[in-house]
């Protein structure tokens, strides 16, 4: 993978909730914090932005991402078992 100068590449990890590969990038400009996870195999992405930097923002974004991913998984599992819901 070639990354243009000045850009930081995303981290590629394997996650069960992502159905395989997941891309992640997180960072702060000391005043704001952003964290994004992309799951191409599930056609799903989640982004959390916080207008505060530092450890507390990183911890809060992880907590929010965990809840959002869990909510998404519950939603797709409900759709898979309920034929009246759109797919």
C-alpha positions in Angstrom: 0.0 0.0 0.0 1.3 3.4 -0.9 0.4 6.3 1.4 0.8 9.9 0.2 3.3 11.9 2.2 1.7 13.6 5.2 -1.1 11.1 5.5 -1.4 8.3 8.1 -2.8 5.0 6.9 -5.7 3.3 8.5 -5.2 0.2 10.6 -6.5 -3.0 9.1 -7.7 -5.5 11.6 -9.8 -8.6 11.6 -13.0 -8.3 13.6 -15.9 -10.8 14.0 -18.5 -7.9 14.0 -17.0 -6.7 10.7 -17.3 -10.1 9.0 -13.6 -10.1 8.5 -11.4 -7.1 7.7 -12.1 -3.7 9.3 -10.3 -0.4 8.8 -9.8 2.0 11.6 -8.4 5.5 12.0 -8.5 7.6 15.0 -6.8 10.8 16.0 -6.9 14.2 17.6 -5.8 17.7 16.8 -5.7 18.3 20.6 -9.0 20.1 20.5 -11.2 17.4 18.8 -11.1 13.7 18.6 -12.4 11.4 15.8 -12.6 7.7 15.5 -13.9 5.7 12.5 -14.3 2.0 11.8 -15.2 0.7 8.3 -16.5 -2.8 7.7 -16.5 -3.3 3.9 -17.8 -6.9 4.1 -20.9 -5.6 6.0 -21.3 -2.4 4.0 -21.2 -0.6 7.3 -19.2 2.3 8.8 -19.4 4.2 12.1 -17.8 7.6 12.9 -17.6 9.3 16.3 -16.4 12.9 16.6 -15.9 14.7 19.9 -15.1 18.3 20.4 -12.5 17.6 23.1 -9.1 16.0 22.8 -7.2 13.8 25.1 -7.6 10.5 26.9 -11.2 11.2 28.1 -12.3 11.8 24.5 -10.6 8.6 23.3 -12.3 6.6 26.0 -15.7 8.1 25.3 -15.3 7.4 21.6 -14.5 3.8 22.2 -17.6 3.5 24.5 -19.8 5.2 21.9 -18.4 3.0 19.0 -19.0 -0.2 21.0 -22.7 0.8 21.6 -23.2 1.8 18.0 -21.7 -1.4 16.6 -23.8 -3.5 19.0 -26.9 -1.6 17.9 -26.1 -2.2 14.3 -25.5 -5.9 14.8 -28.8 -6.2 16.7 -30.6 -4.4 13.9 -29.2 -6.6 11.1 -29.8 -9.8 13.2 -33.5 -8.7 13.6 -33.8 -8.1 9.9 -32.4 -11.5 9.1 -35.1 -13.2 11.2 -38.1 -10.9 10.5 -39.3 -11.3 6.9 -41.6 -8.2 7.3 -38.6 -5.9 7.6 -36.9 -4.4 4.5 -33.4 -5.9 3.8 
